Amino acid sequence: MQFHILSFEGPDPYARVGGLETRVTGLAKALADMDFEAHLWFVGDPYLPGHESRENFYLHRWCQWLSRYSPRGVYDGEKAKADDYSSSLPPFLFNEKLLPDLVKNGRATVIAEEWQTVNAVLHLDWLLRRADLRDNVSIFWNANNTYGFEQIDWDRLQQAASITTVSRYMKHRMQTFGVDPLVIPNGLSPDAFEPPDRAGVSQLQRILKDRMVVTKLARFSPDKRWVTSVDIIGRLKQQGRRPLFIARGGNEPYGKEVMSIARKLGLRVVERNNGEGEGGLPGLFRALDNTEDADVINLQAHVDPDTRRVLFRAADTVLANSSHEPFGLVGLEAMAVGGIAVTGCSGEDYAVPGRNALVLQTGEAQEFVGLYDQLHNTPGQIPAMRRAGKSTAKQYAWPEVIRTNLLPRIALAQLH
């Protein structure tokens, strides 16, 4: 069976923005590793090859002619790209990839992501019906967030595709739009389970000895509860616990507001560029030099996956405490390496309070402090939570998600 994943984001730095890229690349690679033919159609780097194959994994970079005039990334010139994507991609996909296989009684599955691909789905559905081949292709449209929902013709989309989403929380949110999507969770790629560098973990713990280390990696957005996070650090400092908040947001303007609030709470904020020189773990260690008097380290550069794993494992807790989180991949990534994840209470279906994570249901700093104290005052609870988190994460490895969630839904779609 051919799989075709339609998404704006993809693995090129030009197209890599957030969790959507992680999802589509991880899903495509996992399908290819399971011996399916996996194609990823995305708005890629305008100066790389339009089509590229990596064994069973095929990359198709679309809208490149527009991207040359929109150098700031995949969402630069978004409307024009969405229009071009929906008009030009479906005929090419149908004629060049689907049709040759379908006329031989082959089958295919199309998985489209987010609002930018809705019109492409409608166009492809029309092409397949006109050729009397619609029954040979299972089409799913997936929502990772509520962005762009007001632009979607839900009645037409439900006629053209099976609608899915990534958590029960999102399912309930989408029911207010008159749709009842299937839930197929996100997965973790194999590198998420690679053991963090032991020497790196030990060195980081030596550098940060006698500090209560709390880390957070998220966009600077109000729904990520950054203000609650710095309030937690302020409360811990008032209690004499010597916390150190290692934060990495993005370039969003809201970040300046967050750091201003931290300073008003009496926290000493230090801006550090962890990307100078060689970056990676050495860059992180260098950024943490001479921070004895700091309360907040605001990292200025990307934290690569190897460094993330070390940071998640070495920290006392990893804050993933959003008020609105469709799925919550960061918390699951922390669990995969034995970190203590602190999640919110929205789309994190995987989080079981007190067993594999700390789950915050309010925006109050004292809630974190109380749950953290209970965890530390219960003998054996910390290593038990680390073990339970790792066990949970394994259930969300992409091959498991594909085997237990995606393939059964494709089989049911084929029956209809």
N, C-alpha and C positions, 0 to 999 in steps of 0.2 A: 504493500500500500504506500502511495505517496502521501506525505504530509506537507502542507503549504501554510506557513505562518506569516500573516500579514501584520506589519507593525511599523510605526514611524521609527521607533528606536531600534538600535542594533549594536553589534560589537565594535564598530569603528569609534575612535574617540570623538569624532564629529557627531555621532548619533547616540553616544552613551551619556544619559542624563541621570537616571535613577533606577528604581526597582523594576520598571518595565523592561529595560535592557537586560537586567539580570534574569528576569523571567523568560523572555523569548529566546535568549541565547542558551540558557540552561536547558530549556525544554527541547529546542532543536538539537542540541548536541546529544542529549540523552536518547532521543528518538533515533538519531544516527547510530549511536553506540548499540542500540537494540536491533540494528540491521534494517531499520526503515529508511526510506529515501526521504530526507528532511530538507525542505527549502525554506529559507528565511528571506522575505521580501521587505526591505526596509529603506529608509531615506539615508543612504550612506555617504561616505566621503566622496566628494565630487571628483577627486583626482586618483581614486583607486579603480581597479577594473570593475566594469559593470556587472560582470558575472564571474564567480569564483567557486571552485569545487574543492572540498576537503574530504575525500572519500565519500561517505554517504551524506555529508553535510554540504549544502549548496547555499552560497550567499548571492543575493540579487540586489544590487544597489539601484534604487529608483530615484527619480527626480533630480538626477545629477546636474542637468543643465540649469535647473533653478538654484541648486545649492551653490553653484559657482558664484551666483550673485547674492548669496546669503551666507557669508562666511562664519557667522557667529554660532552655528550649530543647527541641529535638526529642526528646532522650532522657530528658527529665524525664517520669516516668510511662510509661516505655517499654513495660512489660508490658501495661498497659491499652490503650495505643495500638495495639500489635501485634495484640491480640485484636480491637479494633474495626476496624482496617484489613483484617484477613483475613475478617471476617464481612460488613462492609457494602460494601467497595469492589468485590469481584468481581461481585455482582449488578448494581450500577450500571454498571460498565464493560461488562458483557455486554449489558444491556438497552438502555442509552442510546447506546453508542458502537459496539460490535461488531456486534450483531444487525442494525441497519438496513443496514449495508454488506455483511455476510456473506450475507444472503438474496439479494443481487444478484450473487452469485458473486465478491464481493470477497475480499481476503486481508488478513491482519494479522499482525504480529509483536509478541510481548510479551517484554520483557526485564526480569526481576525481579532485584533486587539484595539480597544479604545475607540472614541468617537470619530477619529480621523479616518477610520477604515470603513465606516458604515456604508457610505455610498459605493465603495468598491465592492462590498458584499452584495448590495442590491444589484449592481451592474453584472457581477459574476453570476448571480442567481438567474437573472434574465437571459444571459447567454446560454447557460446550461439548459434552461427550460425550452428555449427556442430550438436547441439541438436535440431535445428529447433525451438528455443525459443527466437530468437533475437527480434522478434516483441513484446514480452511481457516485455521487459526491455528498459527503456529510459536511455541512457548513456550521461552524460554531462562531459566535461572536462573543467575546469575553470583555467584561468590565473590571478593570483593576481599581478604579476610583469613580467618583461621580462627576469628574470633569466633562464638560460638554454635553451633559444629559439633555439640557434644554434645546439642543440643536437636533436631536434625534427624532425621527418619525418612528415611534415604537411599533405601531401597527404594521407598517411595511417591513420593519426589521424582523419582527416575530414571524412573519410569513416567509421570510427568506432564510432564516437561520435559527438554530437552537441557541438560546441566550444563556450564557454561563457567567459566573463570578467566582471570587476567590475565598469567600467566607460567609458564614450564616449572617453575620452583621450586615454585609453588603446585600445579601439576599433580601433582608427585611427593608433596607434602605430603598432598594429598587422596586419593591412591591408598591411603594407610594406612586410610582410612575406607571402602574398598571401591568407590570411584568413580574413573572415568578421564575427567576433564573435557577438553573442547576448550579450546585456548588462543586467546583473542582479546585482544590487548594493549590497554592504555589508549591514549588519544590526547591530543594537545595542541590546544587551541583557537587560533583565529587570533591572539588578543592575545598569546599566548606568543612569537610570532615578530616582534612589533613591535620595531623597533630601539630599544634603550635610549637615553634622552635623552643626546645627546653632551655637552652642556654639564654635565649632572648627573654623568656619568662623569668628566669632566675635573675638575670641582670636588671630587668625592669623592677622586679620586687626589691632588689638591693638598693636601686636608685631611690625608690619611693618608700623605703622602710619607715615605719612609724607614722605613715600617712594612711588615711582612709580614702582609697582611690575609687572615684565614681567617674565613669566615662559615658559619653553620649555622642553618637554619630547620626546626624539627621539634618535635613534641610532646615534653614532658619525660617520657620513658619509658625504662626500661633497655634495651629492644631498639633504641633509636636510638643507642646507644653514646655517650652524653654524657660518661661518665667517661673513655673512651678519648680523646674529643675534647679535654677539658681537660688530659689527660695529654700529648697532642701539644703543646699550647701551653706547658705546663711544660717539656717537653723542648727545644723551640725556644728558650725564654727562657734555659735553662741554657747553650745554645750561643751566646748573645749575638746572636740574630737579630732582636730587637725585634718579636715577633709581636703582633698585635692580633686578638683573637677577638670578632667581632660576632655575638652569639647572640640568637635569638628563639625561645623555647619557648612555653609556654602558662601556664595557671593551675594546672597539676598540682602537687601537693605535692612530687613528686620533684625539681622545679626547685630548691627550697631545699637539698636534699641535694647536688645537683650543684655549686651555687655554694659550699657549705661545703667540698666536696672541693677545688675550685679554690683557695680561700684556704689550705687546708692544704698545697697544693703551692707556696705562696709567690707566688701570682698575685694581683694587685690587681684586685678586681672592682668595677665601677662600675655602679650601676643607673640607667638613663636612660629617661625617658618620652618616646618619640618621637611620641606622639600629642597632646601639648599644642599649643594654637593651631591652626594649619592642618594639621598632620600631614604626610603625604606626604614628598616629598624635603626640603622645608624642616625638617620635624620630625626627619628623620634627620640632616641637617647640624647642627642644633642639639644633638641628642643626642651628637654626636661632638666638640663643642667642648671644649677643655681636657681632652683625654684623653691627653696625652703620657706620663703616668706610669701609665696604665691598661693592663692586660693583657687584661681581659675587659670588654666592654660588654654588659650584659644588658638588651636592649630590652624595654620594658614594654607596648608597644602593637602592634596589628596592623600588618604591613608590607604596604601595598597593592601590586597587581601592577606598576604603573609603577616604584615604588621598588625592588621585588624585582629587576626587570630591570637597573636601574642597579647595584644592590649586587652581583648575580651577575657582571656584566661587569667591574666595577671591582676586585673582590677577586682576590687571587692564586689562591685555591682556594675551592670551595664543598663543605663536608663533607656528604655524604649517605651516611654510612658505617654504616648499620644492620646489626645482626646478623640481623634478620628483617625483610625488606622484600618484601612481595608483588609490588610492581612498581617503585616508586622514582620517583615523578613529579618530585620536586625536582631530582634529578640531570639528568633530561631537560630540565626547564625551564632549568637553568643552561646546558646545551649549546646550547639554541635561541638564546641571545643571545651565544654565543661565550665563555661562562665555562668554567673548568677544573673539571669535576666530579670529586669523589673519592667513589666509591661503595663499598658493601659488595659481597658476593659471594653474593647470594641471588636475588631476583627481577628484578634489573636486566639482563634479556636484551639490552638495547641496548648495554651497556657492553663495549667491546673493550679489554682492558688495554694501556696504552701507546700506543694509537692514537687513541681518542676520549675516554678518561677514565683516571684513576688508579683502580685497583681494589684495595681492601684485603681480604685474605683472613683476617686475624687481628684480634685486638683489641689488638695491640701498637703502641705509639706509634712505635717505631723503624721499623716497616714504612713508615709514612707518610713519615718523614724520609728514608729511603733512596730511596723512589720519587720524592719531590719533588726530591731532589738530582740524581738521574739525569735527570729532566726538564729541570732548569735547566742542567745541564752538557752537554746535547746540543744543538748549534747548530741553530736552526730548528725545534726540536721543539715549543715552546710555541705559536707561530702555527699550526703544522701540526695540533696537537691541537685548537685552537680551531676551525679550519676543518672538521676531521673531525667534531667534535661537532655543529656546525650542520648539516652534511650528514645526519648520523644523525637528528637531531631532525625534519627535514623528512619522513623516512619514517614518522614517527609522528604526523603531522598527522591530525586526526580524519577528514577526507575520504579520506585514503589508507588508514587502518585500516578504514573502512567498505567501501571499494572492494575491498581486497585480502584482508580477513579476514572481516568480518561478512556481507556480501551473498553471498559464495560458500557460507558455512555455512547461510544461510537457504535458498538454492537446494537444497542437499543435503538439508536437513530436509524440504523440500516433496516431494522425490522419494520419501521414505520415508512 
